[in-house]
Amino acid sequence: MPIYDVSDAGVMTLAGHDVRDLVVEYGSPLIVLVEDDIRSRCRQYRGEMAGLYPRTRVHYAGKAFLTTGFCRLIQEEGLGLDVVSWGELETALAAGFPPEHILMHGNAKTYRDLERALEVGVGRIVVDNLSEIERLAELTERMETTAKVMLRIAPGVKPSTHAYIQTGQIDSKFGFNLNGGDADLAVQRVMEFPRLELVGIHCHIGSQIFDQDPYALAVDAMVGLYAKIQKEYGVPIDELNMGGGLGVLYEKRYGGSGIEEHVSMLCRDVLDAAKKYDVEPPLLYHEPGRSIVAHAGVTLYTVQSLKKIEGIRNYLSVDGGMTDNPRFALYQAKHPVVAAEHMNDKADVVWSISGRCCESGDMLQRDVLLPDLKPGDLIAFLSTGAYTYSMASHYNRVAKPAVLLVSPGRCGLLAARDTVEDLIRLDRIPSWLEEVTDSKL
């Protein structure tokens, strides 16, 4: 089903709200998240897993999109949360999110990250390397506390996705390699420290994965290690976290979530592997992020200028760009684009949509069919809920857009638009420059 409707006047509406009215009230560019779509996907994950597997937990991957208000929504839907930094952790805490339902991830956690995680009592710390084991052991001794830990494993599975978002192969900065003995060494090191309790193992093989075969390979490798830790090391671990990574069909306007098939195959594979390795099915964690929030997002831009180079290219420049959506610049990611005020008009002009930054690479899309637009018209990029605002920057001192949550009959800000004061708030003038009065120009 499409995320939007079209009014009789040919204008896009989101949860019943005319996009023109939203832009008038909240400004442009504007990221809009449709609340009901997010909630339905949260419930689908929880319901599908609970119906197919004896013990499950679903944790939302906060890196996809995270604000205090979004933490409240996720909590209300009964999902846990995974965070990868002190900043993400503090965002969750500021929202009142229960720390016992938070997993702390990250391949380069600082002392500050770990210390704060221990102070507030996060549910699990997912340990990524030997240095972190030593650091965590030192902190638990100094703070006279304990930590429940999972070991992040690189199972040697390389899915067919963009190289930048592959994370489970042998050549990865993440986790203990299963091949070569790193994972065994990690188990042994954790066992040496009485304040560290090994409760499970974790892997995440990458993002934007549509083929289920890599998951099956990863499940077999992980459950094999799970059984080994129980039987050979005598550690009564009880938890298996298979990460997230389900892909989103960005290039299509509509499309199924893929959640039902993905969860069904994942649960089946874990149950089959548990039988194969003769262990009780572990408590199964899953960590979806993109597949929960991406489709719910629509970014509205206002056309600023047009440049038609005959026989070469037509440029349509908007009031945003790589500062609010760097995905095309990073991954050549393609989002469906529509003319938000001319939804019923014939799309017969090929446009390349450029951003406002002083970079030739600041493109949002190339060669898309839209009507013959003019400055002031609104265009909409679809499926922008994940990894747009969370990766946004202030390059060229461009303000970050507002993020709006909408549902029928109501709307509210998840993030306010940056002001000029926000852009310069952290600036400082060194003392020796404070009295500069003469210009050498």
C-alpha positions in Angstrom: 0.0 0.0 0.0 1.2 3.5 -0.7 2.2 5.7 2.3 0.2 8.6 0.9 -3.2 9.5 -0.6 -4.0 11.9 -3.4 -6.7 14.6 -3.0 -9.2 15.5 -5.7 -7.0 18.4 -6.5 -4.1 16.1 -7.3 -2.2 17.0 -4.1 -0.4 14.5 -1.9 -1.8 13.9 1.6 -0.2 12.1 4.5 -2.5 10.6 7.1 -5.1 13.0 5.8 -2.9 16.1 6.0 -2.4 18.2 2.8 1.4 18.5 2.3 1.0 22.1 1.4 -0.5 22.9 4.8 2.3 21.0 6.5 5.0 23.0 4.7 3.3 26.3 5.4 3.2 25.5 9.1 6.5 23.7 9.6 8.7 24.9 6.8 10.7 23.3 4.0 12.5 20.9 3.7 10.3 18.8 6.0 10.7 15.1 7.0 7.3 13.6 7.7 6.8 10.2 9.4 3.5 8.4 9.2 2.8 7.1 12.7 0.4 4.3 11.8 2.9 2.7 9.4 5.6 2.6 12.0 3.3 1.1 14.6 2.0 -1.6 12.3 5.5 -2.7 11.5 6.5 -2.9 15.1 3.4 -5.0 15.8 4.1 -7.2 12.8 7.6 -8.0 14.0 6.5 -8.7 17.6 3.4 -10.7 16.5 5.1 -12.8 13.8 8.1 -13.7 16.1 5.9 -14.5 19.1 3.7 -16.7 17.0 6.5 -18.8 15.5 9.2 -19.1 18.2 8.9 -19.9 21.9 10.9 -16.9 23.4 11.6 -13.7 21.5 12.6 -10.1 22.0 12.5 -7.4 19.3 14.8 -4.4 19.8 14.7 -1.4 17.5 18.0 -0.4 16.0 18.2 3.3 17.0 20.9 4.3 14.5 18.2 4.3 11.8 16.4 7.2 13.4 16.3 8.3 17.0 14.8 11.1 19.0 13.3 11.2 22.5 9.8 11.2 21.1 10.5 8.3 18.9 11.9 6.4 21.9 8.5 6.9 23.5 6.7 5.4 20.5 9.0 2.4 20.4 8.5 1.8 24.1 4.8 2.1 23.8 4.9 -0.6 21.1 6.8 -3.0 23.4 10.1 -3.0 21.6 13.5 -2.8 23.3 16.2 -0.5 21.9 19.8 -0.9 20.8 22.2 2.1 21.0 25.8 2.5 19.8 27.0 5.5 21.6 26.7 7.6 24.8 24.6 10.1 22.8 22.1 7.5 21.7 22.0 6.1 25.2 21.3 9.6 26.7 18.6 10.2 24.2 16.8 7.1 25.4 17.3 7.9 29.0 16.0 11.5 28.5 12.9 9.9 27.1 12.5 7.7 30.2 13.2 4.5 28.2 13.8 1.6 30.7 17.6 1.0 30.6 17.1 -2.7 31.3 15.6 -3.0 27.8 18.6 -1.3 26.1 21.4 -3.1 24.4 24.7 -1.2 24.1 26.5 -1.9 20.8 29.6 -0.4 19.1 33.0 -1.4 17.9 34.9 1.4 19.6 33.1 2.1 22.8 34.9 4.7 25.0 35.3 4.6 28.7 32.5 7.1 28.9 30.2 4.9 26.9 30.8 1.9 29.0 30.9 3.7 32.3 27.5 5.3 31.7 26.0 2.0 30.5 27.1 0.4 33.8 25.9 3.4 35.9 22.3 3.2 34.5 22.2 -0.6 34.2 21.7 -1.3 30.5 20.3 -4.7 29.9 23.2 -6.1 27.8 26.6 -4.8 26.6 27.5 -6.4 23.3 31.3 -6.7 23.4 33.1 -6.3 20.2 36.8 -6.9 20.8 39.4 -8.1 23.3 40.4 -4.5 24.3 36.8 -3.9 25.3 36.7 -7.0 27.5 39.7 -5.7 29.4 38.2 -2.2 29.6 34.9 -3.5 30.8 36.5 -5.8 33.4 38.5 -2.9 34.8 35.4 -0.7 35.0 33.2 -3.3 36.7 36.0 -3.8 39.3 36.4 -0.1 40.0 32.6 0.5 40.1 32.0 -2.7 42.1 29.3 -3.8 39.7 28.6 -6.6 37.2 27.8 -6.6 33.5 25.7 -9.0 31.4 27.5 -9.3 28.1 27.0 -10.8 24.6 29.9 -11.4 22.3 29.6 -10.0 18.8 30.6 -12.6 16.3 31.7 -12.2 12.6 30.4 -15.5 11.3 32.2 -15.1 7.9 29.0 -14.5 5.9 29.2 -11.9 3.1 25.7 -11.0 1.8 25.0 -9.4 -1.5 24.7 -5.8 -0.6 26.7 -2.6 -0.8 30.2 -3.0 0.6 29.7 -0.1 3.0 26.9 -1.9 4.8 28.3 -5.5 4.9 29.3 -6.3 8.5 29.4 -10.0 9.0 32.3 -11.0 6.7 35.8 -12.0 7.9 37.3 -8.7 6.7 35.2 -6.5 9.0 35.9 -4.0 11.8 33.1 -5.6 13.7 33.2 -8.5 16.1 35.3 -11.6 16.8 35.9 -13.8 13.8 34.4 -17.2 14.1 37.2 -18.7 11.9 40.7 -18.6 13.4 39.9 -18.9 17.0 39.1 -15.3 17.9 35.6 -16.2 19.2 37.0 -19.0 21.4 39.6 -16.6 22.8 36.9 -14.1 23.6 34.9 -16.7 25.5 37.9 -17.7 27.5 38.8 -14.1 28.4 35.3 -13.2 29.6 35.3 -16.3 31.8 38.4 -15.0 33.5 36.5 -12.0 35.0 33.9 -12.9 37.6 32.1 -9.6 37.2 31.4 -10.3 33.5 28.5 -12.7 32.9 28.4 -14.1 29.4 24.7 -14.5 28.6 24.7 -14.9 24.8 26.2 -14.2 21.4 25.3 -11.7 18.7 25.9 -11.2 15.0 24.7 -8.7 12.4 25.7 -9.6 8.8 24.8 -6.3 7.1 21.9 -4.1 5.9 19.7 -4.0 2.9 19.6 -7.8 2.6 16.8 -9.4 0.5 18.2 -12.9 0.0 17.5 -15.1 3.0 20.3 -17.6 2.3 23.0 -15.5 4.1 20.8 -15.5 7.2 20.5 -19.3 7.1 24.3 -19.6 6.8 24.8 -17.2 9.7 22.2 -19.0 11.9 23.9 -22.3 11.4 27.3 -20.9 12.3 26.0 -19.0 15.3 24.0 -21.9 16.8 27.0 -24.1 16.3 29.1 -21.7 18.4 26.2 -21.4 20.9 26.2 -25.1 21.4 30.0 -25.2 21.7 30.0 -22.5 24.4 27.4 -24.5 26.4 29.0 -28.0 25.9 32.7 -27.4 25.8 33.1 -24.3 28.0 30.2 -25.1 30.3 28.8 -21.6 30.1 25.0 -21.6 30.4 24.4 -19.0 27.8 20.7 -18.7 26.8 20.5 -15.9 24.3 21.1 -15.6 20.5 20.9 -12.2 18.8 20.8 -12.4 15.0 20.8 -8.6 14.4 18.6 -7.0 11.8 19.3 -6.1 8.2 16.1 -6.8 6.3 16.1 -4.7 3.1 13.7 -2.0 2.0 12.7 -1.6 -1.7 13.6 2.0 -2.1 13.1 2.1 -5.9 9.5 1.1 -5.7 6.7 3.4 -4.7 4.8 0.6 -3.0 5.6 -2.9 -1.9 5.2 -5.4 0.9 7.3 -5.1 4.0 8.8 -8.6 3.6 8.7 -8.9 7.4 6.4 -12.0 7.5 8.7 -14.1 5.1 11.9 -12.9 6.8 10.8 -13.6 10.3 9.2 -17.0 9.3 12.5 -18.2 7.7 14.7 -16.8 10.6 12.6 -18.5 13.3 12.5 -21.8 11.3 16.2 -21.8 10.7 17.1 -21.2 14.4 14.7 -24.0 15.5 16.2 -26.4 12.9 19.7 -25.5 13.9 18.9 -26.0 17.6 17.7 -29.4 16.8 20.8 -30.1 14.7 23.2 -29.1 17.4 21.1 -30.7 20.2 20.4 -27.6 22.3 17.3 -26.0 23.6 16.1 -23.1 21.4 17.7 -20.0 22.8 16.0 -16.7 23.6 16.0 -15.1 20.2 16.6 -11.4 19.7 16.0 -9.5 16.5 17.1 -5.9 15.8 15.2 -4.3 12.9 15.7 -0.6 12.2 15.4 0.4 8.6 12.5 -1.9 7.9 10.5 -0.3 10.7 10.9 3.4 9.9 12.2 3.8 6.3 8.9 3.4 4.4 7.1 5.7 6.9 9.2 8.7 5.9 8.5 11.3 3.2 10.8 14.3 2.7 9.2 17.4 1.2 11.4 19.9 -0.7 10.6 23.1 -2.5 12.0 23.6 -6.0 14.3 26.6 -6.0 15.7 26.8 -9.6 15.8 25.0 -12.9 18.6 24.6 -15.4 18.0 22.9 -18.7 21.1 22.0 -20.7 19.8 20.9 -24.1 20.8 17.4 -25.1 22.6 16.8 -21.8 20.7 17.2 -18.6 17.9 19.0 -16.8 18.7 20.1 -13.3 16.0 20.7 -10.7 17.5 22.3 -7.5 15.8 22.1 -4.2 16.2 23.7 -0.7 17.8 20.6 0.8 20.3 18.0 -0.3 23.1 15.9 1.1 22.9 17.7 4.4 19.5 16.1 5.1 19.8 13.0 2.9 23.4 11.9 2.2 22.3 8.4 1.0 22.7 9.1 -2.7 26.1 10.7 -2.3 27.2 7.7 -0.1 25.5 4.7 -1.7 23.9 6.0 -4.9 20.7 5.1 -3.1 17.5 5.7 -5.1 14.3 7.0 -3.6 11.0 7.3 -5.5 10.3 10.9 -6.3 6.9 12.5 -7.0 5.6 16.0 -7.7 3.6 16.5 -4.5 1.3 19.2 -5.8 0.9 17.6 -9.3 0.3 14.0 -8.6 -2.1 13.5 -11.5 0.0 15.4 -14.1 1.9 13.6 -16.7 5.5 12.9 -15.8 7.2 13.4 -19.1 10.3 15.5 -18.3 13.6 13.8 -17.2 15.1 15.7 -14.2 18.2 15.3 -12.1 17.5 16.6 -8.6 20.4 18.6 -7.1 20.9 19.9 -3.6 21.9 23.4 -2.4 25.4 22.5 -1.2 28.6 23.7 -3.0 29.5 20.2 -4.1 29.0 18.7 -7.6 28.3 15.5 -5.8 25.3 17.0 -3.9 22.7 15.2 -5.9 19.6 13.6 -4.5 18.6 11.7 -7.7 19.5 11.5 -11.3 17.2 11.0 -14.4 13.8 10.8 -12.9 10.5 11.4 -14.7 8.4 14.3 -13.3 6.1 16.9 -14.7 7.5 20.2 -16.1 7.8 21.9 -12.7 8.6 25.5 -11.7 10.2 27.2 -8.7 8.0 27.0 -5.7 6.6 23.6 -6.5 6.8 20.9 -3.9 8.4 17.5 -4.6 8.4 14.5 -2.3 11.0 11.8 -1.8 9.6 8.6 -0.5 10.9 6.1 2.0 13.2 8.6 3.8 12.5 7.6 7.4 15.8 5.8 7.9 19.4 7.0 7.7 18.5 10.5 6.5 17.9 12.7 9.5 20.2 10.4 11.6 23.0 11.0 9.2 22.3 14.7 8.5 25.0 17.3 8.8 25.5 21.1 9.0 27.7 21.3 5.9 27.6 24.8 4.4 25.9 25.7 7.7 22.7 24.5 6.3 20.0 24.0 9.0 18.7 20.5 9.7 15.0 20.2 8.8 12.2 19.6 11.2 10.8 16.0 11.6 7.1 15.7 11.9 5.0 12.7 13.1 1.5 12.6 11.6 -1.5 10.5 12.1 -5.2 11.2 11.2 -6.4 14.3 13.0 -3.0 15.2 14.7 0.6 16.0 14.1 3.5 16.8 16.3 7.2 17.5 16.0 9.8 14.8 16.7 12.6 17.3 16.0 12.4 21.1 15.6 14.0 22.9 12.6 17.5 24.3 13.4 17.6 28.0 14.0 20.5 30.3 13.3 21.2 30.3 17.0 21.5 26.5 16.9 24.0 26.7 14.1 26.4 29.0 16.0 25.6 27.8 19.6 28.8 25.8 19.9 31.1 28.3 18.2 33.8 30.0 20.3 36.1 32.9 19.7 39.6 32.4 21.1 40.7 35.1 23.5 43.4 36.5 21.2 40.8 37.1 18.5 38.1 38.7 20.7 39.6 42.3 20.4 40.2 42.2 16.6 39.0 45.5 15.2 41.3 46.3 12.3 40.9 44.5 9.0 43.8 43.8 6.6 41.5 43.7 3.7 
